[in-house]
């Protein structure tokens, strides 16, 4: 375990002891949809160094938030995955995400990882807007595929085959972010994101993720 701690009886302080260091939560985020190898984690977190990633993985393992194991041959590679308790932290990401997106200083248009896009949809979905939609949306981002299901007013999103979906979106995942949260249309990003299948379903799907209003800024604009 790391040496510095708040030494405070508050459970929130203990949570920060566990996951408050830089990069801890982004690492947990990247494992939320399933295990990854060290190289996969580095690829999805381009700003982290190998040394810091190693240190954070060791700390999260010591805290029982994740485990590491070696796959059997022929893969024989080491992977990291969240424990059951570690996966319970998704609610923290949802609450923090909804709170932070109201920040008046959050810069729009910053790049996101594949996993963070999926988790953002699981966070921001307005189930009241789903209505009687019964559809499957497939996503292909590079070599990764995801399957999103809308049925009976519920929304399920995770890894899965895109084939056979009512709509398949292929290309730049950040272009999809621009459609969902940036107010642009699929036509605006057609060179970066291809839409296959029922276009009406795609348009309805894109309207299910309204952002909450920004909090008022208390900082005076520069003179």
C-alpha positions in Angstrom: 0.0 0.0 0.0 1.1 3.5 -0.5 2.8 5.4 2.3 0.7 8.6 2.4 -2.8 8.5 3.7 -5.3 10.9 5.2 -5.5 9.0 8.5 -9.2 10.1 8.8 -12.1 7.9 9.9 -14.4 9.2 7.2 -15.1 6.5 4.6 -14.8 9.1 1.8 -11.3 9.9 3.0 -10.5 6.2 2.9 -11.9 6.0 -0.6 -9.5 8.7 -1.6 -6.7 6.8 0.1 -7.5 3.9 -2.2 -8.3 5.6 -5.6 -7.4 9.3 -5.1 -4.0 9.2 -6.7 -3.6 10.4 -10.3 -4.5 7.7 -12.9 -6.1 5.3 -10.4 -9.7 5.9 -11.6 -8.9 6.0 -15.3 -7.2 2.6 -14.9 -10.3 1.3 -13.1 -12.5 2.8 -15.9 -10.6 1.0 -18.6 -11.2 -2.3 -16.8 -14.9 -1.8 -16.2 -15.9 -3.7 -19.3 -13.5 -6.6 -18.8 -9.9 -7.5 -18.4 -7.0 -6.0 -20.2 -3.3 -6.6 -20.7 -0.7 -4.0 -19.6 -0.1 -3.0 -23.2 -3.8 -2.5 -23.8 -4.0 -0.3 -20.7 -1.1 1.9 -21.9 -2.7 2.1 -25.3 -6.0 3.4 -23.9 -4.2 5.8 -21.5 -1.7 7.5 -23.7 -0.6 10.0 -21.1 0.6 7.5 -18.5 4.1 6.2 -18.2 4.9 2.5 -17.8 6.4 3.2 -14.3 3.3 5.0 -13.1 1.0 2.4 -14.6 2.9 -0.4 -12.9 2.8 1.4 -9.5 -0.9 2.1 -9.7 -1.7 -1.5 -10.7 0.3 -2.7 -7.7 -1.6 -0.3 -5.4 -5.0 -1.2 -6.7 -4.2 -4.9 -6.4 -3.0 -4.4 -2.8 -6.3 -2.7 -2.1 -8.3 -5.7 -3.5 -9.8 -3.5 -6.2 -8.2 -5.6 -9.1 -6.4 -8.8 -9.6 -3.9 -10.0 -12.1 -3.8 -13.5 -13.6 -2.0 -15.3 -16.4 -4.1 -16.7 -19.3 -3.5 -20.4 -20.1 -1.5 -21.3 -23.2 -1.3 -20.5 -26.1 -2.0 -16.9 -24.9 0.0 -17.1 -21.7 -0.2 -13.4 -21.2 -0.9 -11.6 -18.0 -4.1 -9.6 -17.6 -5.6 -7.3 -15.1 -9.3 -7.3 -14.1 -11.5 -5.7 -11.5 -12.7 -7.7 -8.5 -16.5 -7.9 -7.9 -16.0 -5.2 -5.4 -13.9 -3.2 -7.8 -16.8 -3.3 -10.4 -19.2 -1.9 -7.8 -17.3 1.4 -8.2 -19.1 2.1 -11.5 -21.7 4.0 -9.5 -18.9 6.4 -8.4 -18.0 7.0 -12.1 -21.6 7.7 -12.9 -22.2 10.2 -10.1 -18.8 11.9 -10.7 -19.4 12.0 -14.4 -22.9 13.6 -14.1 -21.6 16.1 -11.6 -18.4 17.0 -13.5 -20.1 17.5 -16.9 -21.9 20.4 -15.3 -18.6 22.1 -14.6 -18.4 25.5 -16.3 -14.7 25.0 -16.9 -14.9 21.5 -18.6 -13.5 21.8 -22.1 -15.7 20.2 -24.8 -14.2 18.0 -27.5 -11.5 16.4 -25.5 -10.7 12.8 -26.7 -12.1 9.8 -24.9 -11.2 6.2 -24.9 -13.5 3.5 -26.3 -14.5 2.3 -22.8 -15.1 5.8 -21.5 -17.5 6.4 -24.4 -19.5 3.3 -23.5 -19.5 4.2 -19.8 -20.6 7.7 -20.6 -23.6 6.4 -22.4 -24.5 4.1 -19.4 -24.2 7.2 -17.3 -26.0 9.8 -19.4 -28.8 7.7 -20.9 -32.3 9.2 -20.2 -34.4 6.1 -19.8 -37.5 8.3 -19.9 -36.8 9.0 -23.6 -36.5 5.4 -24.6 -40.2 4.9 -24.7 -41.1 1.9 -26.8 -37.8 1.7 -28.7 -36.7 -1.8 -29.3 -33.4 -1.8 -31.1 -29.9 -3.0 -31.1 -27.0 -0.6 -32.0 -23.6 -2.1 -33.0 -20.4 -0.1 -32.7 -17.1 -0.9 -34.4 -14.2 1.2 -33.2 -11.0 -0.1 -34.8 -10.7 -3.7 -33.6 -13.1 -3.4 -30.8 -16.9 -4.0 -31.0 -19.7 -3.2 -28.7 -23.4 -4.0 -28.6 -26.1 -1.7 -27.2 -29.6 -2.9 -26.5 -32.7 -0.7 -26.0 -35.8 -2.7 -24.9 -38.7 -2.2 -22.4 -37.4 1.2 -21.4 -33.9 -0.2 -20.4 -30.5 0.2 -21.9 -27.7 -2.3 -21.8 -24.3 -1.5 -23.2 -21.1 -3.6 -23.3 -18.7 -5.6 -25.4 -20.3 -7.8 -28.1 -20.6 -8.4 -31.8 -21.9 -5.5 -33.9 -23.1 -7.9 -36.6 -26.9 -8.3 -36.9 -27.7 -5.0 -35.2 -30.4 -2.6 -36.5 -27.8 0.1 -36.8 -24.0 -0.3 -37.0 -21.8 2.7 -36.4 -18.2 2.3 -37.7 -15.2 4.6 -37.4 -14.1 7.3 -35.0 -15.6 6.9 -31.6 -14.9 10.6 -30.8 -17.1 11.5 -33.8 -19.9 9.6 -32.1 -19.2 11.6 -28.9 -19.7 14.8 -31.0 -23.1 13.5 -32.2 -24.3 12.4 -28.7 -23.1 15.4 -26.7 -21.8 18.0 -29.1 -25.0 18.8 -31.0 -23.7 17.8 -34.5 -25.5 15.4 -36.8 -24.4 12.2 -38.4 -24.2 14.0 -41.7 -21.7 16.4 -40.1 -19.3 13.5 -39.3 -20.1 11.2 -42.2 -16.4 11.1 -43.2 -15.4 9.9 -39.8 -18.4 7.7 -38.8 -20.3 5.4 -41.1 -23.9 4.7 -40.4 -25.2 1.3 -41.7 -28.8 0.2 -41.3 -31.9 2.0 -40.1 -31.1 5.8 -40.1 -34.2 6.7 -38.2 -33.2 4.4 -35.4 -29.8 6.0 -35.3 -31.2 9.5 -35.1 -33.6 8.5 -32.3 -30.7 6.8 -30.4 -28.6 9.9 -30.6 -31.3 11.9 -28.8 -31.3 9.7 -25.7 -28.3 11.3 -24.0 -29.1 14.9 -22.9 -26.5 16.7 -20.9 -27.5 18.5 -17.7 -27.3 22.3 -17.5 -23.9 23.8 -16.7 -23.4 25.2 -13.2 -23.1 29.0 -13.1 -19.5 30.3 -13.2 -18.5 32.4 -10.2 -15.3 33.6 -12.0 -15.5 37.0 -13.6 -14.5 37.1 -17.3 -11.2 38.8 -18.1 -11.3 42.5 -18.6 
